[in-house]
Amino acid sequence: MNKVKKKGKSLEELLEEALVPVEEQPYEVPGNWVWVKLSPGYSLCLDKYRKPINSSERASRIGIVPYYGATGQVGWIDDYLTDEELVLLGEDGAPFFDPLKSKAYLIQGKSWVNNHAHILKSNYGSLGNIYMLHYLNQFNFNGYVSGSTRLKLTQKKMSEIPIPLPPLTEQKRIANKIESLFAKIDEAKQLIEEAKESFELRQAAILDKAFRGELTRDWHQKHANVESDFQRKPNNTASLPWKMVDIESIAKKEKYSVAIGPFGSNLKVTDYSSSGVPLVFVRNIRSFKYDLDQKFVSIEKAETLLPHIIESNDILITKMGDPPGDADIYPVGLPKAIITSDCIKLKVDEEVIINEFVLYAIRSPFFQKQIREKSKGVAQQKISLDSFKKMKIYLPPISEQLVIVNLLRNSFESMQQESELLQQIGEEIDNLRQSILQKAFRGELGTNDPTEESAIELLKENLNNQLN
């Protein structure tokens, strides 16, 4: 790309144009740093090299060149407009007010940028690009972006962003220090993610042990005479006095239908109202979150849907998903609601079986294997109500069910506490990243050498180059 020249202006005029007036400087920086405007003081704005291409045209021009937008690559194209290392800063559609999300990113090589991102090139080489990238990702854009539903950073406001300019050697030290610290943070984050993934494996493992009788083996040996008329389990589960039953046999009978199913009501959007009886969707069961202040049906409509009404302690199961079979107990204290399409409810006879025991049984690998085998579909797997009714669980005596439920509940509560602690640590690490950036651009990382030549000389050298 050709260098942008400033013909007709003196060095003093360019210097005044590039420097941030003292009264507008955000905070104090080391004495050999200076505050400059993002463009032209620190970088060149190359927005003239960007060009939007609509999706239909891109579809006919797919190639090997990355096509970039506000927050990253959004496709491929068959030609390029730039071919060097650049920093892209969102113009609109970027998360300007989220301190933990990136607003700028680095690109290299042949590229095509649309009009949703500004193109910036540091006046101080690749090192300057990295320095500018990190600075923009911690910058407070309040007062620089406009709009309500979709925030926008105009080219004019972007050029006015103040950025501290240290000596070139200090920029290098800062960039290296940030990269080193971020590498350690990324390693810590990876360990946290691996630990989170292990929770699912550990939960599956303990559920498998529970429904093989391994968790209560010692307990059972001490209570060998408990309800000995139960059938024996297969020999791979150590001949415990458990029997195998299907789901339909443990369902409690209701006035309006058996307490298993039917599938949730097939409501239309036109059936929704602003108040009345709340609705429960597949996403509620899957996430264990019941946001019952969003979708309702009228009381009159609800009276036509009595078989679909759920209440506290009902077991809810998803019949569609990848795979289906997520399960939860409808929490105590919530109002009666109506399950929507692709949900199953199950009420059990608690004189025979504890509903929390059934919940854990449905979540166990043994039951989930049955669901996978009976599910059908391509994009989304589904189980039929008839198939679900015939699925099997092992049924121990009530006394042993209580022991199993307590053991699982305690184990899962402990895992949940661990998970919440990891979540907290993860958030603190994210905040640490921002803290590092903020310290870096205040000269507080311990890298600055006050004896180095003032950055004002670096700025003058760069402006002279633009004049020549």
C-alpha positions, 0 to 999 in steps of 0.5 A: 500500500502507498504511504499516506502523505501530509502535503501542505502541513508543517511538522509543527502542525502535524504534531499538534494534530497528532497530540492529545491536549493535556486536558483531554488525556485520560490519565497520567502516564510515565514522563517519557510517554506521550498521548497521541490520537489513534489516527494519525498519531499512532496509526493510519486509517486504511478504510478506503481499502474495504469493500462490502460484498453481499452474500449472494455475490459472495456465494458466486465468488467463493475462493481461498481469501478470508472475508472479514467483518466487525468481529472476525472472519465471516466467509471466503472470497476469490480476490483480495484488497489487502496483503499485510498485517493489519488491525481491524476494529469494529465499526458496528456490531462489535461488543464495545461495552463488554470489557471481556470481549474483543473489539479489535483483532489482527489479520495477516496476508491476503484479505478482504474487509467489509464496511463493518470494520475499520482497517488500521495499520500501526506507524510502528510496525508489527510490534505497534500493531500488537500494542494497538490491538491490546490497547483497543481491546481494553479501551472504554468506548463510552462517549465514542460510539453512538446508537441504541440498538446497534452501536457504531464507531464512526471513522471520525470518533475512532481517529480521536481515540487517545492512545499512550505512546511509549518509546519503541523499546518500551512498546516491545517490552509491554507487548512481550510482557502481555503476550507472556502473561496471556499465555499463562492465563490461556493455559490456566483457562484450558485447565479449567475447561478440562476440569469442567469437562471432567464433571460430566464424565464423573457424573456419568461414572457415579450414576453407572456405579449407582445403578449397578449396585456398586455404591450401596454394596457395603450397605446391602451386605449389612441389610441382607434381609431387606425385602428379599422377595425382589428378583435378582439382578444379572450376575454382572451386578453382584446378585443384589435384590433388585428387580427390573421394571418398565417406566409405565409400571411405576407411573401414577394414574391420574384423573385425566390421563396416566401420569406419563405423557402425553407429549406436550401440548402442540400450541401455536404462537397465536395461542400465547397470551401476556398472562395466565398459565405459564409454559415450559419448553424443552430449553427449560428442562435442558438448562434447569432454568424455568423463566416462567414470566415470558410465555403464557396461555390464557386460563380458558385455553389451559382448561382445554389442556389439563393432561399437559399441566405439570406441578411441583415434583413432576419429572420432566423429560425431553423427547427431542434433542441430540440426543433426547432424554434430558430430565429434571424435576419441576421445582417446588414453589413454582406455579402449575404450568403447561408443557409444550411440544416435545416434552414428557411428564412423569408422575410416579407412585412414591409408595413404590419408588422415589421420584428423585431416584427415577430422575437419576435413573433416567440420567444414568448411562444404562437408561441413556443407552436405551434412549439412543437405541430407540431414538429416530431422526436425522437433524434432531433425534426423537423418542416416541412415548410408546418407546419411552414407556417400555424403557427399563430401570432397576428397582431396589427396595425403598430403603436402598433407594433412599441411600442411593439418592442421598449418596448421589445428591451429596456427590452432585452437590459437591461437584456443583460446588466445585463447578461454581468455584471453577466458574468463579476462578474463570471469571477472576482470570478474565478480570485479571486479563483486563487488569493486566492490560490496564496496568500495561497502558499506564506504565505499571507493569514494571517494564518502563525505563525512565532514562530512555528518550521521550516518545515525542522524538519517535512521534516526530520521526514518524511524522517526518517520514509522512512528510517525505 
